[in-house]
Amino acid sequence: MATNPMQKKARNSMLIGIIIGLIIGCIGIAFFFMQATNYKKQIEEAAANTRKAYALKSNIKSGSNITIDDLVEVSALKDVIPTDYVTLADITDKTIAKLDLTQGLVLSKSMIQETDAKITSDLREQQYNMIVLPQYLDIDDYIDIRITYPNGQDYIVASKKRIKNISEDTIWIDMYEQETLVMTNAIVEAYKAPGSKLYATTYVEPGNQVDATPTYVPSSAVINLMNSDPNIVQEARQALASRYAGLMTRREQDINQQLNAVGEEAQSNLESNLEQEITKSKEARKEYMDSLNGAI
């Protein structure tokens, strides 16, 4: 039976179309697999060149604690992330910032350190409102509390205390039992010796600065009390005994000298000038707090 030329031509055209379609399909499939392979390779290369690290959710002040809750996981190129990037295993309940850190910063081990502060059974939060405060003192700042006498002698009463809370003229800080007793002694003497004052000084970079060594020596009665106080742990008692050994007699002499060092007129002038200084400091502090309240 003769084949219709038109049918043959149509059949050939269809076969050619199928073949071309198959070729295009194969090329498409091959291209797809090539793209998939390249994409997989890119993902693998990207994974090899990226690191998972941790960035800060908010600003952290120097000396402040850093917890896991302060961190968010980020991924970035390994050339961008510090080689000593922090992992969660590096963060403990004693981790603090060595310097002021900003939100979004990828944390590195060089930015943090472990504080040697100890939480003992005699640690208590104390409130003080008789200390002359720096104008710009804020929560999480660190201070030394000092006492100065009329003849210019100046001693550190308590060192490197973190401001837990603050108002216009009141601070809340943690104090160990022996520190509380020494502080109370200094408060009494500041009132007993006209022209004396208790004041606070602020650490510039508490994360990098070590605690100052207290230089104020309390009275022999207070030292005896500390030596017998059951609330003071043995380690602290031994440290106190070492610090104050041989200083009590000289200390009593120094304090008596402060109380009797100046005449009435000079004492009156000194008290007046000191009162003006304290008043100006408090006014400046109030102005600063008012400006903060107005900004809220």
Short mmCIF file of the C-alpha atoms (twelve columns), coordinates in Angstrom:
data_MODEL
# 
_entry.id   MODEL 
# 
loop_
_atom_site.group_PDB 
_atom_site.id 
_atom_site.type_symbol 
_atom_site.label_atom_id 
_atom_site.label_alt_id 
_atom_site.label_comp_id 
_atom_site.label_asym_id 
_atom_site.label_seq_id 
_atom_site.Cartn_x 
_atom_site.Cartn_y 
_atom_site.Cartn_z 
_atom_site.pdbx_PDB_model_num 
ATOM 1   C CA . MET A 1   0.000  0.000  0.000   1 
ATOM 2   C CA . ALA A 2   1.418  3.340  -1.027  1 
ATOM 3   C CA . THR A 3   2.221  5.827  1.662   1 
ATOM 4   C CA . ASN A 4   0.686  9.221  1.417   1 
ATOM 5   C CA . PRO A 5   3.582  11.683 0.957   1 
ATOM 6   C CA . MET A 6   1.815  14.174 3.190   1 
ATOM 7   C CA . GLN A 7   1.424  11.639 6.000   1 
ATOM 8   C CA . LYS A 8   5.047  10.568 5.655   1 
ATOM 9   C CA . LYS A 9   6.164  14.145 5.829   1 
ATOM 10  C CA . ALA A 10  4.038  14.800 8.895   1 
ATOM 11  C CA . ARG A 11  5.360  11.624 10.577  1 
ATOM 12  C CA . ASN A 12  8.951  12.611 9.871   1 
ATOM 13  C CA . SER A 13  8.316  16.107 11.186  1 
ATOM 14  C CA . MET A 14  6.828  14.671 14.381  1 
ATOM 15  C CA . LEU A 15  9.793  12.336 14.854  1 
ATOM 16  C CA . ILE A 16  12.204 15.187 14.324  1 
ATOM 17  C CA . GLY A 17  10.237 17.300 16.849  1 
ATOM 18  C CA . ILE A 18  10.330 14.476 19.394  1 
ATOM 19  C CA . ILE A 19  14.061 14.014 18.891  1 
ATOM 20  C CA . ILE A 20  14.684 17.757 19.188  1 
ATOM 21  C CA . GLY A 21  12.468 17.846 22.276  1 
ATOM 22  C CA . LEU A 22  14.396 14.959 23.810  1 
ATOM 23  C CA . ILE A 23  17.683 16.679 23.028  1 
ATOM 24  C CA . ILE A 24  16.460 19.950 24.544  1 
ATOM 25  C CA . GLY A 25  15.117 18.051 27.549  1 
ATOM 26  C CA . CYS A 26  18.437 16.271 28.057  1 
ATOM 27  C CA . ILE A 27  20.265 19.546 27.736  1 
ATOM 28  C CA . GLY A 28  17.857 21.089 30.252  1 
ATOM 29  C CA . ILE A 29  18.280 18.195 32.655  1 
ATOM 30  C CA . ALA A 30  22.050 18.333 32.255  1 
ATOM 31  C CA . PHE A 31  21.967 22.096 32.802  1 
ATOM 32  C CA . PHE A 32  19.761 21.636 35.863  1 
ATOM 33  C CA . PHE A 33  22.151 19.067 37.335  1 
ATOM 34  C CA . MET A 34  25.096 21.317 36.563  1 
ATOM 35  C CA . GLN A 35  23.378 24.231 38.285  1 
ATOM 36  C CA . ALA A 36  22.404 22.044 41.231  1 
ATOM 37  C CA . THR A 37  25.976 20.795 41.497  1 
ATOM 38  C CA . ASN A 38  27.328 24.336 41.297  1 
ATOM 39  C CA . TYR A 39  24.784 25.528 43.861  1 
ATOM 40  C CA . LYS A 40  25.701 22.675 46.189  1 
ATOM 41  C CA . LYS A 41  29.371 23.502 45.708  1 
ATOM 42  C CA . GLN A 42  28.684 27.170 46.460  1 
ATOM 43  C CA . ILE A 43  26.791 26.207 49.615  1 
ATOM 44  C CA . GLU A 44  29.652 23.968 50.712  1 
ATOM 45  C CA . GLU A 45  32.195 26.696 49.983  1 
ATOM 46  C CA . ALA A 46  30.059 29.253 51.805  1 
ATOM 47  C CA . ALA A 47  29.712 26.901 54.772  1 
ATOM 48  C CA . ALA A 48  33.464 26.379 54.781  1 
ATOM 49  C CA . ASN A 49  34.027 30.147 54.731  1 
ATOM 50  C CA . THR A 50  31.454 31.118 57.350  1 
ATOM 51  C CA . ARG A 51  31.414 30.805 61.104  1 
ATOM 52  C CA . LYS A 52  28.650 30.812 63.657  1 
ATOM 53  C CA . ALA A 53  29.431 33.309 66.365  1 
ATOM 54  C CA . TYR A 54  27.543 35.436 68.882  1 
ATOM 55  C CA . ALA A 55  26.733 39.138 68.787  1 
ATOM 56  C CA . LEU A 56  25.349 41.407 71.501  1 
ATOM 57  C CA . LYS A 57  21.641 42.193 71.652  1 
ATOM 58  C CA . SER A 58  22.296 45.514 73.410  1 
ATOM 59  C CA . ASN A 59  25.079 47.768 74.659  1 
ATOM 60  C CA . ILE A 60  27.157 46.418 77.563  1 
ATOM 61  C CA . LYS A 61  29.178 48.699 79.840  1 
ATOM 62  C CA . SER A 62  32.738 47.922 80.845  1 
ATOM 63  C CA . GLY A 63  32.763 45.729 83.948  1 
ATOM 64  C CA . SER A 64  29.135 44.610 83.535  1 
ATOM 65  C CA . ASN A 65  28.155 40.952 83.487  1 
ATOM 66  C CA . ILE A 66  27.509 39.238 80.158  1 
ATOM 67  C CA . THR A 67  25.055 36.333 80.117  1 
ATOM 68  C CA . ILE A 68  23.868 33.963 77.409  1 
ATOM 69  C CA . ASP A 69  20.619 35.951 77.277  1 
ATOM 70  C CA . ASP A 70  22.626 38.987 76.093  1 
ATOM 71  C CA . LEU A 71  23.761 37.124 72.951  1 
ATOM 72  C CA . VAL A 72  22.252 36.263 69.578  1 
ATOM 73  C CA . GLU A 73  23.710 33.716 67.135  1 
ATOM 74  C CA . VAL A 74  24.992 35.132 63.828  1 
ATOM 75  C CA . SER A 75  26.692 33.695 60.743  1 
ATOM 76  C CA . ALA A 76  29.275 35.633 58.753  1 
ATOM 77  C CA . LEU A 77  32.355 35.131 56.612  1 
ATOM 78  C CA . LYS A 78  35.251 33.838 58.644  1 
ATOM 79  C CA . ASP A 79  37.384 36.761 57.457  1 
ATOM 80  C CA . VAL A 80  34.956 39.120 59.212  1 
ATOM 81  C CA . ILE A 81  34.566 37.198 62.473  1 
ATOM 82  C CA . PRO A 82  37.407 37.421 65.032  1 
ATOM 83  C CA . THR A 83  39.564 34.306 65.194  1 
ATOM 84  C CA . ASP A 84  38.966 34.157 68.969  1 
ATOM 85  C CA . TYR A 85  35.192 34.406 68.638  1 
ATOM 86  C CA . VAL A 86  33.170 33.459 71.705  1 
ATOM 87  C CA . THR A 87  31.130 30.271 72.056  1 
ATOM 88  C CA . LEU A 88  28.440 29.651 74.648  1 
ATOM 89  C CA . ALA A 89  30.925 27.535 76.583  1 
ATOM 90  C CA . ASP A 90  33.004 30.685 77.166  1 
ATOM 91  C CA . ILE A 91  30.153 32.477 78.987  1 
ATOM 92  C CA . THR A 92  29.765 31.812 82.710  1 
ATOM 93  C CA . ASP A 93  28.041 33.543 85.620  1 
ATOM 94  C CA . LYS A 94  31.299 35.456 86.247  1 
ATOM 95  C CA . THR A 95  31.880 36.746 82.706  1 
ATOM 96  C CA . ILE A 96  32.231 40.534 82.445  1 
ATOM 97  C CA . ALA A 97  33.028 43.005 79.659  1 
ATOM 98  C CA . LYS A 98  36.600 44.330 79.647  1 
ATOM 99  C CA . LEU A 99  35.486 47.510 77.866  1 
ATOM 100 C CA . ASP A 100 32.327 49.247 76.640  1 
ATOM 101 C CA . LEU A 101 30.671 47.048 73.985  1 
ATOM 102 C CA . THR A 102 28.028 48.085 71.445  1 
ATOM 103 C CA . GLN A 103 24.911 46.337 70.204  1 
ATOM 104 C CA . GLY A 104 25.514 44.023 67.230  1 
ATOM 105 C CA . LEU A 105 29.212 43.590 67.954  1 
ATOM 106 C CA . VAL A 106 30.498 40.039 67.409  1 
ATOM 107 C CA . LEU A 107 31.969 39.022 70.754  1 
ATOM 108 C CA . SER A 108 35.569 37.830 71.011  1 
ATOM 109 C CA . LYS A 109 37.477 36.343 73.934  1 
ATOM 110 C CA . SER A 110 39.713 39.412 74.096  1 
ATOM 111 C CA . MET A 111 36.656 41.489 75.012  1 
ATOM 112 C CA . ILE A 112 35.673 39.486 78.086  1 
ATOM 113 C CA . GLN A 113 37.192 38.159 81.275  1 
ATOM 114 C CA . GLU A 114 36.208 36.271 84.391  1 
ATOM 115 C CA . THR A 115 35.638 38.338 87.499  1 
ATOM 116 C CA . ASP A 116 37.049 37.065 90.782  1 
ATOM 117 C CA . ALA A 117 34.099 38.430 92.761  1 
ATOM 118 C CA . LYS A 118 32.781 35.849 95.197  1 
ATOM 119 C CA . ILE A 119 29.187 35.382 96.281  1 
ATOM 120 C CA . THR A 120 29.475 34.509 99.967  1 
ATOM 121 C CA . SER A 121 26.833 34.125 102.657 1 
ATOM 122 C CA . ASP A 122 27.653 37.530 104.162 1 
ATOM 123 C CA . LEU A 123 27.134 39.551 100.975 1 
ATOM 124 C CA . ARG A 124 24.298 42.056 101.337 1 
ATOM 125 C CA . GLU A 125 22.852 44.955 99.367  1 
ATOM 126 C CA . GLN A 126 23.423 48.209 101.258 1 
ATOM 127 C CA . GLN A 127 21.942 51.653 100.746 1 
ATOM 128 C CA . TYR A 128 23.913 54.871 101.372 1 
ATOM 129 C CA . ASN A 129 22.833 58.493 101.056 1 
ATOM 130 C CA . MET A 130 25.673 60.361 102.817 1 
ATOM 131 C CA . ILE A 131 28.266 59.940 100.052 1 
ATOM 132 C CA . VAL A 132 29.036 62.839 97.710  1 
ATOM 133 C CA . LEU A 133 28.370 61.386 94.262  1 
ATOM 134 C CA . PRO A 134 29.917 62.295 90.887  1 
ATOM 135 C CA . GLN A 135 27.574 64.316 88.715  1 
ATOM 136 C CA . TYR A 136 27.239 61.718 85.928  1 
ATOM 137 C CA . LEU A 137 27.155 58.529 88.001  1 
ATOM 138 C CA . ASP A 138 24.810 55.866 86.584  1 
ATOM 139 C CA . ILE A 139 23.699 52.286 87.176  1 
ATOM 140 C CA . ASP A 140 26.440 49.717 86.411  1 
ATOM 141 C CA . ASP A 141 29.244 52.249 86.966  1 
ATOM 142 C CA . TYR A 142 31.988 51.157 89.376  1 
ATOM 143 C CA . ILE A 143 33.220 53.367 92.201  1 
ATOM 144 C CA . ASP A 144 35.676 53.623 95.047  1 
ATOM 145 C CA . ILE A 145 34.315 55.167 98.240  1 
ATOM 146 C CA . ARG A 146 36.860 57.466 99.851  1 
ATOM 147 C CA . ILE A 147 37.141 59.625 102.954 1 
ATOM 148 C CA . THR A 148 39.111 62.855 103.080 1 
ATOM 149 C CA . TYR A 149 40.163 64.708 106.254 1 
ATOM 150 C CA . PRO A 150 40.702 68.439 106.918 1 
ATOM 151 C CA . ASN A 151 44.481 68.258 106.472 1 
ATOM 152 C CA . GLY A 152 44.123 66.685 103.008 1 
ATOM 153 C CA . GLN A 153 44.774 63.065 103.937 1 
ATOM 154 C CA . ASP A 154 42.613 60.811 101.789 1 
ATOM 155 C CA . TYR A 155 41.850 57.097 102.158 1 
ATOM 156 C CA . ILE A 156 39.990 54.410 100.189 1 
ATOM 157 C CA . VAL A 157 37.225 52.951 102.357 1 
ATOM 158 C CA . ALA A 158 35.658 50.499 99.862  1 
ATOM 159 C CA . SER A 159 36.871 49.673 96.365  1 
ATOM 160 C CA . LYS A 160 35.311 48.833 93.009  1 
ATOM 161 C CA . LYS A 161 31.657 48.703 93.948  1 
ATOM 162 C CA . ARG A 162 29.084 48.349 91.177  1 
ATOM 163 C CA . ILE A 163 26.134 50.719 91.304  1 
ATOM 164 C CA . LYS A 164 23.113 48.425 91.331  1 
ATOM 165 C CA . ASN A 165 20.609 51.253 91.627  1 
ATOM 166 C CA . ILE A 166 20.796 54.991 92.067  1 
ATOM 167 C CA . SER A 167 18.655 58.028 92.782  1 
ATOM 168 C CA . GLU A 168 19.569 61.667 93.150  1 
ATOM 169 C CA . ASP A 169 21.628 61.183 96.326  1 
ATOM 170 C CA . THR A 170 21.334 57.475 97.197  1 
ATOM 171 C CA . ILE A 171 23.214 54.449 95.886  1 
ATOM 172 C CA . TRP A 172 22.646 50.731 96.314  1 
ATOM 173 C CA . ILE A 173 25.745 48.499 96.321  1 
ATOM 174 C CA . ASP A 174 26.694 44.996 97.466  1 
ATOM 175 C CA . MET A 175 28.903 44.889 100.547 1 
ATOM 176 C CA . TYR A 176 30.534 42.054 102.462 1 
ATOM 177 C CA . GLU A 177 30.138 42.044 106.242 1 
ATOM 178 C CA . GLN A 178 33.612 43.414 106.929 1 
ATOM 179 C CA . GLU A 179 33.120 46.145 104.327 1 
ATOM 180 C CA . THR A 180 29.844 47.159 105.960 1 
ATOM 181 C CA . LEU A 181 31.533 47.493 109.363 1 
ATOM 182 C CA . VAL A 182 34.439 49.506 107.913 1 
ATOM 183 C CA . MET A 183 32.021 51.748 106.010 1 
ATOM 184 C CA . THR A 184 29.951 52.389 109.135 1 
ATOM 185 C CA . ASN A 185 33.124 53.324 111.012 1 
ATOM 186 C CA . ALA A 186 34.084 55.773 108.243 1 
ATOM 187 C CA . ILE A 187 30.605 57.340 108.272 1 
ATOM 188 C CA . VAL A 188 30.797 57.945 112.025 1 
ATOM 189 C CA . GLU A 189 34.266 59.485 111.733 1 
ATOM 190 C CA . ALA A 190 33.207 61.701 108.834 1 
ATOM 191 C CA . TYR A 191 30.524 63.140 111.104 1 
ATOM 192 C CA . LYS A 192 32.862 63.368 114.105 1 
ATOM 193 C CA . ALA A 193 35.625 65.185 112.234 1 
ATOM 194 C CA . PRO A 194 34.262 68.522 110.886 1 
ATOM 195 C CA . GLY A 195 35.652 69.260 107.452 1 
ATOM 196 C CA . SER A 196 35.728 65.585 106.472 1 
ATOM 197 C CA . LYS A 197 33.637 64.026 103.730 1 
ATOM 198 C CA . LEU A 198 32.843 60.696 102.130 1 
ATOM 199 C CA . TYR A 199 32.846 60.785 98.344  1 
ATOM 200 C CA . ALA A 200 32.848 58.451 95.356  1 
ATOM 201 C CA . THR A 201 35.232 58.257 92.397  1 
ATOM 202 C CA . THR A 202 34.386 56.429 89.163  1 
ATOM 203 C CA . TYR A 203 36.452 53.782 87.363  1 
ATOM 204 C CA . VAL A 204 37.218 54.681 83.740  1 
ATOM 205 C CA . GLU A 205 37.351 51.098 82.379  1 
ATOM 206 C CA . PRO A 206 36.365 48.770 85.216  1 
ATOM 207 C CA . GLY A 207 36.662 45.705 82.985  1 
ATOM 208 C CA . ASN A 208 40.407 46.358 82.615  1 
ATOM 209 C CA . GLN A 209 41.156 48.096 85.910  1 
ATOM 210 C CA . VAL A 210 41.894 45.984 88.981  1 
ATOM 211 C CA . ASP A 211 40.324 46.728 92.346  1 
ATOM 212 C CA . ALA A 212 42.057 49.448 94.317  1 
ATOM 213 C CA . THR A 213 43.424 48.334 97.689  1 
ATOM 214 C CA . PRO A 214 41.491 49.953 100.577 1 
ATOM 215 C CA . THR A 215 43.804 52.212 102.598 1 
ATOM 216 C CA . TYR A 216 41.392 53.319 105.316 1 
ATOM 217 C CA . VAL A 217 41.979 51.650 108.682 1 
ATOM 218 C CA . PRO A 218 38.964 51.411 111.017 1 
ATOM 219 C CA . SER A 219 39.158 51.839 114.767 1 
ATOM 220 C CA . SER A 220 40.610 49.122 116.989 1 
ATOM 221 C CA . ALA A 221 37.118 48.501 118.376 1 
ATOM 222 C CA . VAL A 222 35.764 47.777 114.888 1 
ATOM 223 C CA . ILE A 223 38.740 45.579 114.038 1 
ATOM 224 C CA . ASN A 224 38.162 43.579 117.214 1 
ATOM 225 C CA . LEU A 225 34.499 43.273 116.250 1 
ATOM 226 C CA . MET A 226 35.419 42.006 112.794 1 
ATOM 227 C CA . ASN A 227 37.793 39.441 114.282 1 
ATOM 228 C CA . SER A 228 34.982 38.028 116.388 1 
ATOM 229 C CA . ASP A 229 32.052 38.468 113.973 1 
ATOM 230 C CA . PRO A 230 30.737 35.005 112.983 1 
ATOM 231 C CA . ASN A 231 29.287 36.451 109.769 1 
ATOM 232 C CA . ILE A 232 32.739 37.185 108.375 1 
ATOM 233 C CA . VAL A 233 34.216 34.179 106.610 1 
ATOM 234 C CA . GLN A 234 37.609 32.928 107.782 1 
ATOM 235 C CA . GLU A 235 39.364 33.840 104.531 1 
ATOM 236 C CA . ALA A 236 38.226 37.468 104.840 1 
ATOM 237 C CA . ARG A 237 39.193 37.591 108.512 1 
ATOM 238 C CA . GLN A 238 42.735 36.458 107.727 1 
ATOM 239 C CA . ALA A 239 43.028 39.028 104.929 1 
ATOM 240 C CA . LEU A 240 41.871 41.771 107.298 1 
ATOM 241 C CA . ALA A 241 44.295 40.721 110.005 1 
ATOM 242 C CA . SER A 242 47.131 40.909 107.480 1 
ATOM 243 C CA . ARG A 243 46.013 44.275 106.104 1 
ATOM 244 C CA . TYR A 244 45.598 46.022 109.450 1 
ATOM 245 C CA . ALA A 245 48.511 44.427 111.324 1 
ATOM 246 C CA . GLY A 246 50.594 47.137 112.974 1 
ATOM 247 C CA . LEU A 247 48.411 49.958 111.661 1 
ATOM 248 C CA . MET A 248 45.935 50.397 114.519 1 
ATOM 249 C CA . THR A 249 48.132 52.498 116.806 1 
ATOM 250 C CA . ARG A 250 49.240 54.778 113.998 1 
ATOM 251 C CA . ARG A 251 45.667 54.981 112.812 1 
ATOM 252 C CA . GLU A 252 44.378 56.131 116.213 1 
ATOM 253 C CA . GLN A 253 47.073 58.781 116.281 1 
ATOM 254 C CA . ASP A 254 46.167 59.982 112.796 1 
ATOM 255 C CA . ILE A 255 42.468 60.334 113.620 1 
ATOM 256 C CA . ASN A 256 43.163 62.185 116.859 1 
ATOM 257 C CA . GLN A 257 45.434 64.481 114.893 1 
ATOM 258 C CA . GLN A 258 42.615 65.172 112.442 1 
ATOM 259 C CA . LEU A 259 40.248 66.105 115.258 1 
ATOM 260 C CA . ASN A 260 42.713 68.491 116.908 1 
ATOM 261 C CA . ALA A 261 44.752 69.728 113.954 1 
ATOM 262 C CA . VAL A 262 43.196 73.134 113.247 1 
ATOM 263 C CA . GLY A 263 42.096 76.163 115.216 1 
ATOM 264 C CA . GLU A 264 38.506 77.333 115.539 1 
ATOM 265 C CA . GLU A 265 38.637 79.997 112.785 1 
ATOM 266 C CA . ALA A 266 40.432 77.740 110.322 1 
ATOM 267 C CA . GLN A 267 38.072 74.909 111.177 1 
ATOM 268 C CA . SER A 268 35.066 77.159 110.607 1 
ATOM 269 C CA . ASN A 269 36.371 78.275 107.209 1 
ATOM 270 C CA . LEU A 270 37.123 74.707 106.211 1 
ATOM 271 C CA . GLU A 271 33.667 73.498 107.203 1 
ATOM 272 C CA . SER A 272 32.017 76.376 105.345 1 
ATOM 273 C CA . ASN A 273 34.000 75.751 102.170 1 
ATOM 274 C CA . LEU A 274 33.397 72.017 102.331 1 
ATOM 275 C CA . GLU A 275 29.685 72.568 102.840 1 
ATOM 276 C CA . GLN A 276 29.599 74.790 99.747  1 
ATOM 277 C CA . GLU A 277 31.495 72.179 97.745  1 
ATOM 278 C CA . ILE A 278 29.116 69.412 98.793  1 
ATOM 279 C CA . THR A 279 26.088 71.600 98.056  1 
ATOM 280 C CA . LYS A 280 27.375 72.400 94.566  1 
ATOM 281 C CA . SER A 281 28.057 68.710 93.902  1 
ATOM 282 C CA . LYS A 282 24.535 67.779 94.982  1 
ATOM 283 C CA . GLU A 283 23.005 70.568 92.885  1 
ATOM 284 C CA . ALA A 284 24.944 69.409 89.824  1 
ATOM 285 C CA . ARG A 285 23.861 65.841 90.493  1 
ATOM 286 C CA . LYS A 286 20.204 66.925 90.822  1 
ATOM 287 C CA . GLU A 287 20.419 68.890 87.577  1 
ATOM 288 C CA . TYR A 288 21.773 65.820 85.779  1 
ATOM 289 C CA . MET A 289 19.040 63.532 87.176  1 
ATOM 290 C CA . ASP A 290 16.367 66.094 86.248  1 
ATOM 291 C CA . SER A 291 17.700 66.189 82.685  1 
ATOM 292 C CA . LEU A 292 17.479 62.391 82.478  1 
ATOM 293 C CA . ASN A 293 13.911 62.387 83.824  1 
ATOM 294 C CA . GLY A 294 12.975 65.087 81.342  1 
ATOM 295 C CA . ALA A 295 14.352 63.015 78.472  1 
ATOM 296 C CA . ILE A 296 12.213 59.999 79.326  1 
# 
